[in-house]
Amino acid sequence: MTGNLSNIGRCCMAFNEDNQSERLKFVDFWSKYVLTHDDKDWSVQQNKIINSCLRSSAMTKELYLKMKAKPNIPASDK
């Protein structure tokens, strides 16, 4: 049993290292993107992400399920 636990531990450590590596790659990618693109381009994208995070953090399970049941209508069509 101990051998299995040490294998699981190694898998978890490898996953954490891979996850950390992917995060650092994304930070590098995003910082280059921000430096090489107009503020108006990336700030719109950033705004969408932040607003989505804020909405989901305040969302109850019931509100989430209600939202998922509605058809996805683009804002321009409302």
N, C-alpha and C positions, 0 to 999 in steps of 0.2 A: 504493500500500500504506500509506503514511504516513497518508493521509486516513482509511482504515479503522481504523487504530490509534487515531487521535485520537477517532473516533466511539466506539470501545470504551471508551476512557478516560472520555469524557463519560458514557456509560451506567453505568459502574462508579461514578463519582462521584455520579451521580443516585441510584443504588441505595443507596449508603452513606448519603447524606443522608436518603433516605426511611426507611431502616432505623433510623437514629439518631432520626429524628422519631417513628417508631412506638414505639421503646423508651421515649422520654421520655413519650409519651402513656400508655403502660402504667404507668410508674412513678408518674405523676400519678394515674391511675385507682386503682392499688393502694394508694397512700398515703391517698387519700380513703376507700377501702373500709375499710381498717384503722382509721381514725379514727372511722368512723360505724357500725361493726358490733361486736358483742360479741366479745371475745377468743376465746371458745370456738368461735365460727363460723369465723373466719378461720384460727385456729391449727390446726384439723383439716385444712383445705385445704393450709396451708403444710407441715404434717407429711407429707402424702401426696407432695407435690412433692419435698421433701428426701429422703425415704426412697427414692423412685423414682430420684432422681439418684445416691444412694449405691449402690443395687443395680446400676444400669446401669454405673456407673464401675468396679465390680469384676467385671463380667460378661465372660466370654470369648465369642468368637464361637459356640463350641459350646453354651455355656449359654444364650445368647440364642436360638439356633435350637431348642433343646430346649424352652425356655419358650414360644416361639411355636407349637410343635406341640401343646401342651396346650390343652384347651378352657378358656375363661375362666369360672371358677367363683367367684361372689362369696364373700367371706370368711365371711359368715353361713351359707352352705350347706356349709361344710367340717366 
